[in-house]
C-alpha cells in the first residue's frame, strides 16, 4: 500500500491535552489515529500513518516533531474502539481493524517531551461510532435511526441501542424524533413511539408524519386530519391532502384547491390556490394561474404571482425561478428576492437552494455539467464553484463531494474533513453519518487547541 493510498485512508490524529506548565515524569495523553492495517489479529504489527515519519513495532512508536526531532519512549497502553478497550500485545487478539477507522489509544510521554510540538493534521474527524449499519440517519433529540437489514431502531451518541431494530422501513418516514415522538411503521400501519421505544399511539394510520407545534397530520381512508400527542383527533380526517402546522396555520387541500386552517380546523384562508406551501417568516408561497406569489397570514398578496417556481423564505430571502428562452433554448435561472418581492440577487444560477447559516449553495456552469458553490446574501461567491455535489451548512460544516468521495468544509471552503467517504449526511448534535466500505457509522469533529 503506497503512502498516497494510506493518506486517503487516514482520518485523523489529534493530540488532546491541556497546557502543561508543570508535570510529573510521565503522563497519559489521549490521541486519535487511523488504523491502516487490514487486520488486527494476534501478533500483527499495526502501522499508524501520522503524516510524518512514523513506525510501530513491539508496542513502541516514535512521534516526530515538525522540526524532525524524535519524541522517544511512547508506549501503547490500550486501543479503544466504540467504548471498548482492547490491550494490543503479542498475546491478545483485537477485532479486525477497518482501514481508515479512527480509534483512541493512550500512551506515556517521557519527561521532557513537548506534545505541543507534535504535528497536528488538518483533518480533525474522529469515527465516534464504528460503521456497522446498513444505513444511518442524523441525530435528533439525542437519538438517531439506524437500519439493520429491513428493520430499523435507534441508538444514542455512544452507538448503544436505546430502541432495538424492530420497525419496518418505509420511504414515507422521516426517521426523526420531533417533539419527543417518532413515527414508526409496524404491520403496514403507522403509529408513534417515545424516546424509550414505548408505543404512545398505536399503529392505526395509513400514513402519518412527525409532530409540529403539538399536532401531527395523519391519513385514514385517503382523508387527512390532525391528532395531538395522545392520538386524539383535534381536526377530523376530511381533507384530500395537507401540510404541517407552521406559525399556527396548516395548508389543506379540498378538491383541487388549497387553503389554510388554524389548530381548531377552522378556515383562516379559504381554499382558492392551485398549490400552497407552509408559512415561513410570516409568508407562504402560493400558486395561482401557473405563477407563484406570496401571501401573509390573512391571505393578502404581499408579492403578486409572477414566478415560475418559488420556495419558502429563509433568513430573509426566498429563492425563485424564472423561465427564459435564449437562442430558442429553454433556460431556467434562479435568484433571490426579499419580502417586498425585490430581487436582491438577480436570477443567474442553474440551480439554487435556500440560505442557512448565512450562505446558500448554488450551481453554475450548466444543470448537468456545472459545479456547486456557495454565495452570501449579496450574491458574492464565498466559495468558488468546484464541487460535484454540495449541501447546506449545519453546525458550521457542509458536506461536499468531489470524484464520488465526500468530505466536509467550513465557511471559508477549507476542508475540515477531506473527501474520503462513500456517502455522508449532515452534522446534527455534533455527529454526522458517513458510509465507509458499505457500512454506515458516525464521525465527530475534535476541536484543536
N, C-alpha and C positions, 0 to 999 in steps of 0.2 A: 504494500500500500504506500504510494508516494506521499510526500508531505502535503501537496496541494489537496489531495483527497482527504487526508487526515484533517486538514484545517476545515474542510467543508463539514466534516462530522463533528468538529468541536463546537460545543455550545457555549461554554463559559468557564472562566476561572476568576473567582473574586475572592480576595482575602478580606475577611471580616474581622475587624479588630478595633479596639479603642486606642487612642493615642497613649503610648507607653512612656510616661515620664520617669517612672521607676519600676523595676520589676525584678523578680527573683531569677534564679539561674536558668530555669526553663519555664515555658508557658505552653498551654494548649490553645491552638488557634484553629478556627474552622475555615476551610477553603472549599470552593466549588470547582470541580474539574469535570472533564468528559472522559468516559471510557472509550478507548479506541480498539481494544482487543475484541475479537469476535466472540470470545467466551471468557468466563472467569472460573474455569474448572480448577481443581486441586493442582497446585504446583505451577499454574500458568503465570507468567510474568505479564502484568498489565501495563501497557505503555500509556503514559499520560502526555498529551501534547499541550504544552503550556504556551506555545507561540514563541518559544525561545529554546536555547539548549536545555535539554532535559533528559532524564532517564529514571527508571525504576527497576531495581533488582534486589532480591533478598530483603525486601521491606525498607530499602534505603532509596532516597531520592535527593537529587540536587536541584535546588532552585537557583537560577542565575539572574542576578540583578541586571538592570539595563546597562550598567557600565561593564558587564562581563564578569564581575566577581561572583564567586560561588557562595551561597548560603549553605553551610555544612550541617551535618547531623540532623537531618529531617527524617523522622521515623514514622511510618504508617502505624496508626494505632487501631483504627476501625474504619469500615466502609458502611455508610448509612444510605439506604435506599428506601424511600417511601416509609419512613419512620421505623424501619427495621435495621438493626445494627448487625453487621457481619464482620468478624475479625478476618483479615486477609493474611493468612500464614500458609506455610507449606503443607500443613496437615488439615486445613479447613476448606471445605468446598464453599464456593459462593454461587449465587444464582447467575444464570447466563447474563452476560453484560451486553446490552444492546448498543451498537455503535452510536456515538453521539449523545448518549443519555447522561445528563449531569447527575452527579452524586456528591455526597458530602463526606469528607473524611477529616480526621483530626491528626495533627502532627505536633511534635515538640520542637520548638526553636531553641537552639542552644544560646547561652548567654552571649550577648554582644551582637547578635544579628538584628537587623532592622527591617521589619516587614514592609515599611513604607517604601523601601527601595525596590521591592519585588514588582515585576511587571504586571499591570492590570490591563486586560484586554478590553476593547471597545464593546464587545458583545457581553451584555450583563444578564443574559437569561439563565434560568435555572429550572430544570424539569422538577416541578413540585409533586406531580402525580405521574407515575410511570405509565407510558402508553400501554393499554391493555383492553381498551374498549373498542367496539365496532363503530361507534360514533359518540360524540360528546358535545353537549351544548354549554352555553355560558352560565356562570353563576348568577343567581338572583335570590335575594333574601337568604343568603348563606348556603344554598343548595344548588346543585347542577344535575341535570338529567343526563344519564349515560345509557347507551344501548349495548346489550349483550344478546347476540342472535336477533330474535324478533321481538324481544321484550326489553323494556327499559325500567330503570329505577333511579334513585337519587343518592348522590354522595355529598359528603361535606368537604371542606377545604383540605383535609388530610388525605382524602381519597377513600375514606371509610364509608361503607354503605349505611345510610340512615334509613333508607327505604329500599329493600331488596328489589331487583328486577322482577316485575310481575305484570306490568301493564302492556297492552297491545300498542305497537307503533302505528301512527297514522299521520299522513301528511297534513291533516287539518289541525293538528295540535301545535301549540306554541312551546310546550315543554317547560314553561317558566312558572315559578310561583309569583303570584300577584296578589297583594293584599292578604297574604297568609294562606292562600289556597291555590291549587293547581288543578287543571282539567286532566282527567285520565279517561282512557277507553278500556272497557272490560266487557267481553262477550258482546261486542258490537254496539254498546251503548256508552254514553258519556256521563261522567259524574265528577265529583270534586273530592280531593283529599287535603288534609292539612300537612304541616311540615313534619309530623311524626309518622305519616302514612295512613292515618286513620281516615276512613270514609266519613266525610262530613255530609255530603249529599250523594246518595246512592246513584249509580249509573242508571239513567232512565231516559236521557235525552238522545235524539237522533244526531244532534250536533250541539256543541257548546264552546264558548270562548272564555277567556280569563276575565276576572273582575276588574272593573274600572269605576272609581267613585262609588264603591259599595254595591254595584249591580253588575250582573253578567247577562249577556244575551244567549238565549238557548232556543233550539228549534225542536218542535214535535209536529209530525204530520205536515211538514213543509210550511209551517207558520212559526213566526218568531215572536218571542216575548222576553221579559226580563225578570230575573229572580234575585233575591237577596241572599245573604250568606247562610241562611238556614235552609235554602232551597224553595222558599215560599215565593209564589208569583207576586211581583209588585205590579207588573204590566202583563196581562194575559197574552198568550200567543195569538196574534191576529194580523201580523204584518208579513208581506211577501219577501222582505229582506230587511236587514237592519245593520246599524253600525254601533260602535261602542259609545258610551257616555263620555263626553269631554266638555268641561266647562258647563256642566249641568244640563246639556242637551245631547240628544242622540238622533242621528239621521235614520229614518224609516221609510220603507217603500210600500205603497199601496197601489196595486195595479201596475201602471207604468210610470208613476210619478213618486218623487221623493219629497218628504217634508221633515220637520223636526218636532220631537216631543220632549216634555220635561219628565221628571222622575215619577210623576203620578200617571203618566201615559197620556196627558193632555197635549193637544197640538199647540205649539207655540208659533210654528210656521207651517201653514197648510201645505199639503203635497202639491207641488207645481213644477218641480225640476226634473229634468231627464236623468240627472245624477247629482248626488250631494255627498260631500265629504265631512269628516269630523271638524269641529271648531278647534282652531289653534290660534292663540294670541288674539282672541276676540273676533276672528274672521274665519269663514269657511268658503271654499271654492265650490261653485255650483255650475251645472251645465244647462244652458238654455239655447235652443236653436243652433246646436252644434258649436257653440262658443262658450268658453269658461269665463266667469267673473267671480266676484267675491261679495258676500253678504255679511251683515252684522247679525247679532243675536235677536234682532227684531224682524229680520228678513229683508231689511232695506239694502239695496245695492250700493255698496261703497265703491266698488270698482266694476264698471259695466262689463258685460260679457264681450270679449274681444280676442281671447287667446285660443289657440288650437289645442292646448293642453295646459293644465295648471295644477299646482300642488300646494300643500299646506305652508303657512308661514312658520319660519324657524329663525330665531334670533333677529327678528325684524324684517326679514326678507323672504320672498317666495320665488321659487323657480317657475318659469312659464316657457311654453314652446310656441314658436311661430313657424307656420308652414310657408316656405318660399319656393319659387321656381327660378333657377338660374341656368341660362342657356338650355332651356327646355328640360332641365333635370331637376326633379324634386329635391329640396334641400331644407331639412328641418334644423332650426337653431334654437338653443336655449339661452335665456338670460334671466335676470333677477329684477324684481320690482319691489318698491316699498309699499306701505299701507295706503298710499294715495293712488297707487297704480302707476306711478312714475318709474321709468327704468333707471335703476341705479347702476346696473351692468347690462349693457346692450346685448341682445341675442347674437351670439357668436360661437357658442360651443356645440359640438356634435352630440354631446350628452352631458347631463349635469345632475347633481344631487343637492340636497339641502345643506345649509350651514350647520355645523356643530363644532363647538369649542372654538369658534371664530374663523373656521376655514370650511370651504366647500370643495369637493372633489369633482373635477370636470374632465371631459375627454376632448382632445384636439387632434386634428390630422386625419379625420375620417372615422365613420362609425365602426368600421371593421379593422382597418389597419392603424388607427390612431393610438395615441398614448394618453394615459391618465396623469393628471397633475392636481395641484391644489392652489386655490386663489383665496385672497382675503376679500373683505366686503367692498373694496373699491374695484375689484376685478383684476388686481395686480397678481402676477404669479409669485407665490411664495415658495413653491416647489415646482420646478420646471417639468414639462411632460417627458416622462421616461418609463413609466410603469405599464406593464401589460394589463394589470388589474389593480384596483385600489378601492379602499373603503373609508368610511368616515372615522374620525378620531374618537377614541374612547379612553378616558383617563390619561390623556396626553400622548397616546400612541395610535398609529393607524397601521393596519395590515396591508401589505402591498406584495405584488407578485412580479417577478422577472424570470423568464425562461422556466416557467412552471414550478418555481420554488417561492415559498412565502417567507417573508420576514416582517419586521416592524420598524417604523421610522418615527422620529419625533417631529415637532412642528417646524424644524429647520430643514427637514428632509434627510437628516443624518440617520443612518441605521443604528438602532439600539440593539436589534436582533437581526443578524444577517440572514438573507434568504437561504433557507435550508429545509423547510418543512414541505411536505407534500400537499398540505392543506392547513387551514387555520381559521380561527374565529376571533372575535373582538375581545379585548380585555374587559372584564367586569369583576368588580370587587377584588382586584389585584391579581386575577388569574385569567389566562387565555387558553382555550382548547387548541391543540395542534395535532397534526397527523404525521406520524413517523413510521415508516416500514409497514404500512397497512393498518396500524392501530392508532387510537387517539389517546392522548394524555393532556396534561396541563403544565404550562410554564408560568413562572412569575419573574418579575424583574427585581434584581437586588440593587439597591441604591449604593453606589460607590461613595466613598468618603472623599 
